[in-house]
Amino acid sequence: MRRRVVALLSLAAMVAGGDACKRRDKAPVELPSDDAAPAETEAIEALAPPWRPPERLTAANDLLIHWLVEEGSPGLHVRLLLPLHHARGTSGGAAVVAEAMAIELRRRLQRVDAEVELVGRPDRVEVAIHGRDADLDVIFASLGRVVSASDPGPLLERGQAVVADGANPATHEHKILGALVGELTGAPAERLDADGVRALPAASLTRAWRDLVDPGRAVLVVHAGRPAVTAALERLAASWKRGLHLGGAETSALARIRPKDMSSGTSPPRRLRSPQGAPLKLLRADSARSGALYLGRVIPVADDRARGLARLAQRVLQEEFDARLTIVGERALFVVRLPLPRGGGKAAPAAEGEGEAARREETEAIADPRVRRLARQLDDYLEFVRARHNRQRLAQAAELWLGGRMVQASVGGEDWTGLWSDSIDLSTRDGSISGALARDAGAMLGASPEELQTWSQRWLDFEKGEPGWSWVAATAETDLAAALRAITPVEALEVE
């Protein structure tokens, strides 16, 4: 499926499901411990990719290559990872560059029936080619001709027109998420505006091309049925000249593509619904149907165990709430969406559960039924986060997500390069990439109910856990803005 890059920071969590992909002979995988139960070990082996450490090469033009070998596979997958943090200008320029490359690659690869797709990742764009191993020379030659274009102007004009035509107006959700990401990280997610894309000058787009399409900053990941074809790589390097970056090229894939670390934002770390709570920012919505509240935080995930717990907590929460998680290296961005109730009407009954009586009594004392229903949702969220979920529930959540990830790869033609890209975001050094998904699976499947409960209460409890929360809402009901003072300090309400 062709995916146009219209948002370069994705916050949506993958909803997993389906059957596991076909079994193969597996290479040894690195397990997080030696005392894993047999059933757990079997699950890890079934859900982790069967790859060995890749061949790692650096071409004469400084291009870094990770070559994954699946002996005898008839397919070929080539994925070019282009980091955005080096590029000057706007994300609109980056999207135009990526679209221009994809358009020209599709034109050149029509005769071999190869598919080209664009994928947006945190602070990078990926150009992926899916074809046959027998067409390897043609695919590499076509890639070389595109990235080595001496005058990309005509390509950029076509890409600019396509991106502008496909740039939909920002929805309220995009605006809310952009505002929340800005509060948490200091770097709001940019949305493409059709008029803004059309207005990008040719010189700006050419500069974006030179910044992005630079072999000394890029990483090429290949999944093929044979070892690295050095002749094809040498021809690619000969045509694709080194860019204008200063200094020596990074020899680590993570050093090249890892985005700037997400910070905790510029405002003081806060909790929610407390006397010194985080300010609640309200945005004007055009329709009451678009009303929603988003709350989130940045979570440190310094090791495999913490990353596995973050992923598992999100998957369990996803059973009851719209919970989203993006993990990049040692940082994770966690976001929960709650719909804002509309109008008056009858108050919904309070959710069942033990809960904290004092908090429930305070919630039921709220006069406005809309705010009362929202406060109940927040109460329900806190009860869920603080609860102990049994081991069976945790195992089911983990296996559904891990299985869904592998099914997605299987449906996509057994493309290991996409999974390799996932692994990069879970790694802290190049040597740990090949085992990252196995460790991710092991950490999720090996977590105990008590361990998850302790972790969730520390990082996901916005009243008693670690500070660092922000929240943003959008509503068309102007009176709701004032009513929300019942759940947040009066002086903290900001309306835009």
C-alpha positions as CSV (number, residue, x, y, z in Angstrom):
1,M,0.0,0.0,0.0
2,R,1.3,3.4,-0.9
3,R,1.6,5.8,2.1
4,R,2.2,9.4,1.5
5,V,4.3,11.2,4.1
6,V,1.9,13.8,5.5
7,A,2.9,13.7,9.2
8,L,6.5,13.0,10.2
9,L,5.8,12.2,13.8
10,S,3.3,9.4,14.2
11,L,1.6,9.0,17.6
12,A,-1.0,6.3,16.7
13,A,-0.4,2.9,18.3
14,M,-0.7,-0.2,16.0
15,V,-3.8,-2.2,16.7
16,A,-2.6,-5.8,16.4
17,G,-4.5,-9.0,15.6
18,G,-4.6,-12.0,13.3
19,D,-2.6,-15.2,13.1
20,A,1.1,-15.5,13.3
21,C,3.1,-15.7,10.1
22,K,4.6,-19.0,8.8
23,R,7.3,-20.7,10.8
24,R,10.8,-21.1,9.5
25,D,14.1,-22.5,10.7
26,K,15.2,-20.0,13.3
27,A,18.6,-18.6,14.0
28,P,19.4,-18.4,17.7
29,V,17.8,-15.4,19.4
30,E,19.1,-13.5,22.4
31,L,16.8,-14.1,25.4
32,P,16.7,-11.6,28.3
33,S,17.5,-14.4,30.8
34,D,18.2,-18.1,31.1
35,D,15.2,-19.0,33.3
36,A,12.4,-18.3,30.7
37,A,9.6,-20.9,30.9
38,P,9.4,-23.3,27.9
39,A,6.1,-21.7,26.7
40,E,7.5,-18.2,27.0
41,T,10.7,-19.2,25.1
42,E,8.5,-20.8,22.3
43,A,6.5,-17.6,22.1
44,I,9.6,-15.5,21.8
45,E,11.0,-17.7,19.0
46,A,7.7,-17.6,17.1
47,L,7.3,-13.8,17.4
48,A,10.9,-12.6,16.8
49,P,12.3,-12.3,13.3
50,P,14.6,-15.2,12.3
51,W,17.5,-13.0,11.1
52,R,21.2,-13.2,11.8
53,P,23.3,-10.1,12.4
54,P,23.6,-8.3,9.0
55,E,26.5,-7.7,6.7
56,R,27.6,-4.2,7.5
57,L,29.3,-2.2,4.8
58,T,30.4,1.4,4.2
59,A,30.5,2.4,0.5
60,A,33.1,4.7,-1.0
61,N,30.6,7.5,-0.9
62,D,30.1,7.0,2.9
63,L,26.7,5.3,2.5
64,L,26.2,2.9,5.4
65,I,24.6,-0.5,4.4
66,H,22.9,-3.1,6.6
67,W,22.4,-6.2,4.4
68,L,20.0,-8.9,5.8
69,V,20.4,-12.3,4.2
70,E,17.5,-14.8,3.9
71,E,19.0,-17.7,2.0
72,G,17.1,-18.5,-1.2
73,S,14.3,-15.8,-0.7
74,P,13.0,-14.8,-4.1
75,G,12.0,-11.3,-2.8
76,L,14.1,-8.2,-2.5
77,H,13.4,-5.3,-0.2
78,V,15.5,-2.1,-0.2
79,R,14.8,0.7,2.3
80,L,16.6,4.0,2.3
81,L,16.5,5.8,5.6
82,L,16.9,9.6,5.3
83,P,17.2,11.5,8.6
84,L,15.3,14.8,8.9
85,H,17.2,16.4,11.7
86,H,20.0,17.5,9.3
87,A,17.6,19.1,6.8
88,R,17.1,22.8,6.8
89,G,13.6,24.3,6.1
90,T,10.2,22.7,6.7
91,S,8.8,19.2,6.9
92,G,6.9,20.2,3.8
93,G,10.2,20.4,1.9
94,A,11.1,17.0,3.2
95,A,7.8,15.5,2.1
96,V,8.2,17.0,-1.4
97,V,11.7,15.5,-1.7
98,A,10.5,12.1,-0.6
99,E,7.5,12.2,-3.0
100,A,9.7,13.3,-5.9
101,M,12.0,10.3,-5.3
102,A,9.1,7.9,-5.1
103,I,7.4,9.2,-8.3
104,E,10.6,8.9,-10.3
105,L,11.4,5.4,-8.8
106,R,8.0,4.2,-9.7
107,R,8.4,5.4,-13.3
108,R,11.8,3.7,-13.7
109,L,10.7,0.5,-12.0
110,Q,7.5,-0.1,-13.9
111,R,9.1,-2.6,-16.2
112,V,10.1,-4.9,-13.3
113,D,6.8,-4.4,-11.4
114,A,8.5,-3.2,-8.2
115,E,6.5,-1.4,-5.6
116,V,7.7,1.9,-4.0
117,E,6.3,3.2,-0.7
118,L,7.0,6.1,1.6
119,V,7.0,5.6,5.4
120,G,7.2,8.4,8.0
121,R,9.1,7.6,11.2
122,P,10.1,9.9,14.1
123,D,12.5,12.4,12.5
124,R,13.2,10.4,9.4
125,V,11.6,9.4,6.1
126,E,12.0,6.0,4.5
127,V,11.8,5.2,0.8
128,A,11.1,1.5,0.5
129,I,11.3,-0.6,-2.7
130,H,9.8,-4.1,-2.9
131,G,10.6,-6.3,-5.8
132,R,12.3,-9.6,-6.9
133,D,15.8,-10.7,-6.1
134,A,16.3,-11.4,-9.8
135,D,15.8,-7.7,-10.5
136,L,18.4,-6.6,-8.0
137,D,20.7,-4.9,-10.6
138,V,17.8,-3.0,-12.2
139,I,16.5,-1.8,-8.8
140,F,19.9,-0.6,-7.6
141,A,20.6,1.1,-11.0
142,S,17.3,2.9,-10.8
143,L,17.9,4.0,-7.3
144,G,21.3,5.3,-8.3
145,R,19.9,7.3,-11.1
146,V,17.3,9.0,-8.9
147,V,19.6,9.9,-5.9
148,S,22.3,11.1,-8.2
149,A,20.1,13.5,-10.2
150,S,22.3,16.6,-11.0
151,D,19.2,18.8,-11.5
152,P,16.3,17.6,-9.3
153,G,14.2,20.6,-10.2
154,P,11.8,18.8,-12.5
155,L,11.4,16.0,-10.0
156,L,10.7,18.4,-7.2
157,E,8.1,20.2,-9.2
158,R,6.1,17.0,-9.7
159,G,6.6,16.0,-6.1
160,Q,5.4,19.5,-4.9
161,A,2.2,19.2,-7.0
162,V,1.4,15.7,-5.6
163,V,2.1,16.7,-2.0
164,A,0.1,19.9,-2.2
165,D,-2.9,18.0,-3.8
166,G,-2.8,15.4,-1.1
167,A,-2.3,17.8,1.9
168,N,-5.7,17.7,3.7
169,P,-6.6,20.5,6.1
170,A,-5.4,19.8,9.7
171,T,-8.1,18.2,11.8
172,H,-8.8,19.1,15.4
173,E,-7.0,15.9,16.4
174,H,-3.9,17.0,14.5
175,K,-4.0,20.4,16.1
176,I,-4.4,19.0,19.6
177,L,-1.6,16.5,19.1
178,G,0.6,19.1,17.7
179,A,0.0,21.4,20.7
180,L,0.5,18.5,23.1
181,V,3.7,17.3,21.5
182,G,5.0,20.9,21.6
183,E,4.2,21.1,25.3
184,L,6.0,17.8,26.0
185,T,9.0,18.0,23.7
186,G,9.4,21.6,22.7
187,A,9.1,20.5,19.0
188,P,5.4,20.6,17.7
189,A,4.6,18.1,15.0
190,E,4.2,20.0,11.7
191,R,1.2,19.5,9.4
192,L,1.4,20.0,5.7
193,D,-0.7,22.8,4.4
194,A,-1.5,22.7,0.7
195,D,-1.0,26.5,0.2
196,G,2.2,26.4,2.2
197,V,3.6,23.5,0.1
198,R,2.7,25.3,-3.1
199,A,4.4,28.4,-1.9
200,L,7.7,26.6,-1.1
201,P,10.4,28.2,-3.4
202,A,12.4,26.1,-5.8
203,A,15.6,27.1,-4.0
204,S,14.3,25.9,-0.7
205,L,13.3,22.5,-2.2
206,T,16.7,22.1,-3.9
207,R,18.4,22.8,-0.6
208,A,16.1,20.2,1.2
209,W,17.0,17.7,-1.5
210,R,20.8,18.2,-1.0
211,D,20.4,18.0,2.8
212,L,18.3,14.8,2.7
213,V,19.7,12.9,-0.2
214,D,23.2,12.7,1.2
215,P,24.9,9.3,1.3
216,G,27.1,10.3,4.2
217,R,24.0,10.7,6.4
218,A,21.7,7.9,5.0
219,V,21.4,4.3,5.9
220,L,20.5,1.6,3.3
221,V,18.8,-1.6,4.6
222,V,18.5,-4.5,2.2
223,H,16.7,-7.8,2.7
224,A,17.8,-10.3,-0.1
225,G,18.1,-14.0,-0.8
226,R,21.9,-13.8,-1.1
227,P,24.9,-12.0,0.5
228,A,25.7,-8.4,-0.4
229,V,26.2,-7.9,-4.1
230,T,29.3,-5.6,-3.9
231,A,29.3,-4.9,-7.6
232,A,25.8,-3.3,-7.4
233,L,26.8,-1.4,-4.3
234,E,30.0,-0.1,-6.0
235,R,28.0,1.2,-9.0
236,L,25.5,2.9,-6.7
237,A,28.3,4.6,-4.8
238,A,30.1,5.7,-8.0
239,S,26.9,7.5,-9.2
240,W,25.8,8.8,-5.9
241,K,28.4,11.4,-4.9
242,R,29.1,12.4,-1.3
243,G,27.1,15.4,-0.1
244,L,28.2,18.7,1.4
245,H,28.2,17.7,5.1
246,L,31.1,18.8,7.1
247,G,33.4,16.4,9.0
248,G,33.7,12.6,8.8
249,A,30.6,10.5,8.3
250,E,29.1,8.7,11.3
251,T,29.9,5.0,11.1
252,S,26.9,4.0,13.4
253,A,23.4,3.7,12.0
254,L,21.9,5.0,15.2
255,A,24.2,8.0,15.3
256,R,23.0,8.9,11.7
257,I,19.3,8.5,12.1
258,R,18.5,8.9,15.8
259,P,16.4,12.1,16.2
260,K,17.1,14.7,18.8
261,D,16.2,13.4,22.3
262,M,12.7,14.2,23.4
263,S,12.9,16.4,26.5
264,S,10.4,17.0,29.2
265,G,9.4,20.3,27.7
266,T,10.2,23.8,28.7
267,S,7.5,24.3,31.4
268,P,8.0,23.0,35.0
269,P,7.1,19.3,35.4
270,R,3.5,19.0,36.7
271,R,0.9,16.5,37.6
272,L,-2.8,16.8,36.6
273,R,-5.9,17.5,38.8
274,S,-3.9,18.9,41.7
275,P,-3.6,22.4,43.3
276,Q,-0.4,23.0,41.3
277,G,-1.5,21.0,38.3
278,A,-0.4,21.4,34.7
279,P,-2.2,24.1,32.8
280,L,-5.1,22.8,30.7
281,K,-4.9,24.4,27.2
282,L,-8.1,24.6,25.3
283,L,-8.4,25.0,21.5
284,R,-11.5,26.2,19.7
285,A,-13.2,23.4,17.7
286,D,-15.6,24.1,14.9
287,S,-17.9,21.2,15.8
288,A,-18.8,19.7,19.1
289,R,-18.3,16.3,17.5
290,S,-14.6,17.0,17.5
291,G,-14.3,17.7,21.2
292,A,-11.6,15.6,22.8
293,L,-9.1,15.8,25.7
294,Y,-5.5,14.5,25.2
295,L,-3.1,14.0,28.1
296,G,0.4,12.8,27.9
297,R,4.0,12.7,29.1
298,V,7.5,11.7,28.1
299,I,8.8,8.5,29.8
300,P,12.4,7.5,30.1
301,V,12.9,3.9,28.9
302,A,16.6,3.3,29.4
303,D,16.7,-0.4,28.9
304,D,14.9,-3.4,27.3
305,R,12.9,-4.1,30.5
306,A,11.5,-0.5,30.7
307,R,10.7,-0.5,27.0
308,G,8.9,-3.8,27.3
309,L,6.9,-2.6,30.3
310,A,5.9,0.6,28.5
311,R,4.7,-1.4,25.5
312,L,2.8,-3.8,27.7
313,A,1.2,-1.1,29.7
314,Q,0.0,0.6,26.6
315,R,-1.4,-2.6,25.1
316,V,-3.3,-3.4,28.3
317,L,-4.6,0.1,28.5
318,Q,-5.7,-0.1,24.9
319,E,-8.3,-2.6,25.9
320,E,-10.2,0.2,27.6
321,F,-8.8,3.5,26.4
322,D,-7.3,5.2,23.4
323,A,-3.7,4.9,24.5
324,R,-0.8,5.6,22.2
325,L,2.9,5.1,22.5
326,T,6.0,6.0,20.4
327,I,9.3,4.6,21.5
328,V,12.6,6.0,20.2
329,G,15.7,4.8,21.9
330,E,15.7,5.9,25.5
331,R,12.5,8.0,25.3
332,A,8.9,7.2,24.9
333,L,6.0,9.5,24.2
334,F,2.7,8.3,25.9
335,V,-0.7,9.9,25.0
336,V,-4.2,9.1,26.1
337,R,-7.3,10.4,24.3
338,L,-10.7,10.9,26.0
339,P,-13.8,12.2,24.2
340,L,-15.3,15.4,25.6
341,P,-19.0,14.8,26.5
342,R,-21.5,17.0,24.5
343,G,-24.5,18.9,25.8
344,G,-26.4,18.3,29.0
345,G,-28.6,15.3,29.2
346,K,-28.6,12.6,31.8
347,A,-25.5,11.9,33.7
348,A,-24.0,8.5,33.0
349,P,-23.8,6.1,36.0
350,A,-20.5,6.0,37.8
351,A,-18.2,3.2,36.8
352,E,-18.0,0.2,39.1
353,G,-14.8,-0.8,40.9
354,E,-13.2,-0.2,44.2
355,G,-11.6,3.1,43.4
356,E,-10.9,5.8,45.9
357,A,-14.1,6.9,47.7
358,A,-12.9,10.5,48.3
359,R,-12.1,11.1,44.7
360,R,-15.4,9.5,43.5
361,E,-17.3,11.7,46.0
362,E,-15.5,14.8,44.7
363,T,-16.4,13.8,41.1
364,E,-20.0,13.2,41.8
365,A,-20.2,16.7,43.4
366,I,-19.4,18.3,40.1
367,A,-22.6,20.2,39.0
368,D,-22.1,20.2,35.2
369,P,-23.0,16.7,33.9
370,R,-20.6,17.0,31.0
371,V,-17.6,17.7,33.2
372,R,-18.8,15.0,35.6
373,R,-18.7,12.4,32.9
374,L,-15.3,13.5,31.9
375,A,-14.1,13.4,35.5
376,R,-15.5,9.9,35.7
377,Q,-13.4,8.9,32.7
378,L,-10.3,10.3,34.4
379,D,-11.2,8.3,37.6
380,D,-11.7,5.2,35.5
381,Y,-8.3,5.7,33.9
382,L,-6.6,6.1,37.3
383,E,-8.3,3.0,38.7
384,F,-7.2,1.0,35.7
385,V,-3.6,2.2,35.9
386,R,-3.4,1.5,39.7
387,A,-5.0,-2.0,39.4
388,R,-3.2,-5.3,39.4
389,H,-3.9,-7.1,36.1
390,N,-3.4,-10.9,36.1
391,R,-0.7,-12.7,34.2
392,Q,-3.1,-14.2,31.7
393,R,-4.3,-10.7,30.7
394,L,-0.8,-9.5,30.3
395,A,0.2,-12.5,28.2
396,Q,-2.8,-12.1,25.9
397,A,-2.1,-8.4,25.4
398,A,1.6,-9.1,24.6
399,E,1.0,-12.0,22.2
400,L,-1.7,-10.1,20.3
401,W,0.6,-7.1,19.8
402,L,3.7,-9.1,19.0
403,G,1.8,-11.5,16.7
404,G,0.2,-8.6,14.9
405,R,3.6,-7.1,14.3
406,M,4.8,-10.2,12.6
407,V,1.5,-10.6,10.7
408,Q,2.0,-7.1,9.4
409,A,5.4,-8.0,8.1
410,S,4.1,-11.3,6.6
411,V,1.3,-9.5,4.8
412,G,3.8,-7.0,3.5
413,G,5.8,-9.7,1.7
414,E,8.0,-10.8,4.6
415,D,9.8,-7.5,4.5
416,W,12.5,-7.6,7.1
417,T,13.7,-4.0,6.4
418,G,10.5,-2.6,8.0
419,L,11.1,-4.7,11.1
420,W,14.7,-3.7,11.1
421,S,13.5,-0.1,11.2
422,D,11.3,-0.9,14.2
423,S,14.4,-2.5,15.8
424,I,16.5,0.6,15.3
425,D,14.0,2.6,17.4
426,L,14.2,0.0,20.2
427,S,18.1,0.0,20.3
428,T,20.8,2.1,21.9
429,R,23.7,0.8,19.7
430,D,24.1,-0.8,16.4
431,G,25.1,-4.2,17.8
432,S,21.8,-4.5,19.6
433,I,19.6,-4.0,16.6
434,S,19.4,-7.6,15.5
435,G,18.2,-8.8,18.9
436,A,15.9,-5.9,19.7
437,L,12.6,-7.4,18.8
438,A,13.4,-10.7,20.5
439,R,14.3,-8.7,23.7
440,D,11.1,-6.6,23.2
441,A,9.1,-9.9,23.1
442,G,10.9,-11.3,26.1
443,A,10.4,-8.2,28.2
444,M,6.7,-8.1,27.4
445,L,6.1,-11.8,28.0
446,G,8.2,-12.0,31.1
447,A,6.7,-9.1,33.0
448,S,4.9,-10.0,36.2
449,P,1.6,-8.3,37.3
450,E,3.3,-6.7,40.3
451,E,6.1,-5.3,38.1
452,L,3.7,-3.8,35.6
453,Q,1.5,-2.4,38.4
454,T,4.5,-0.7,40.1
455,W,5.8,0.7,36.8
456,S,2.4,2.0,35.7
457,Q,1.7,3.7,39.1
458,R,5.0,5.5,38.8
459,W,4.8,6.6,35.2
460,L,1.1,6.6,34.1
461,D,-0.6,7.9,37.3
462,F,-1.1,11.6,36.7
463,E,-2.0,12.3,40.3
464,K,0.4,10.4,42.4
465,G,3.1,9.3,40.0
466,E,6.1,11.1,38.5
467,P,5.4,14.6,37.4
468,G,5.8,15.7,33.8
469,W,2.3,15.7,32.4
470,S,0.5,18.1,30.0
471,W,-3.0,18.1,28.6
472,V,-4.7,19.8,25.7
473,A,-8.4,19.8,24.7
474,A,-10.6,21.1,21.9
475,T,-14.2,22.0,22.2
476,A,-16.9,24.1,20.4
477,E,-18.9,24.6,23.6
478,T,-17.6,27.9,25.1
479,D,-19.3,27.3,28.4
480,L,-17.5,24.0,28.8
481,A,-14.2,25.9,29.1
482,A,-15.4,27.6,32.2
483,A,-17.0,24.4,33.6
484,L,-13.7,22.5,33.3
485,R,-12.4,24.6,36.1
486,A,-14.0,21.9,38.3
487,I,-11.2,19.5,37.5
488,T,-8.3,21.9,37.0
489,P,-7.0,25.1,38.7
490,V,-8.9,28.2,37.7
491,E,-5.7,30.1,36.9
492,A,-4.4,27.3,34.8
493,L,-7.2,27.4,32.1
494,E,-5.8,28.6,28.8
495,V,-8.1,29.3,25.9
496,E,-6.9,29.8,22.3
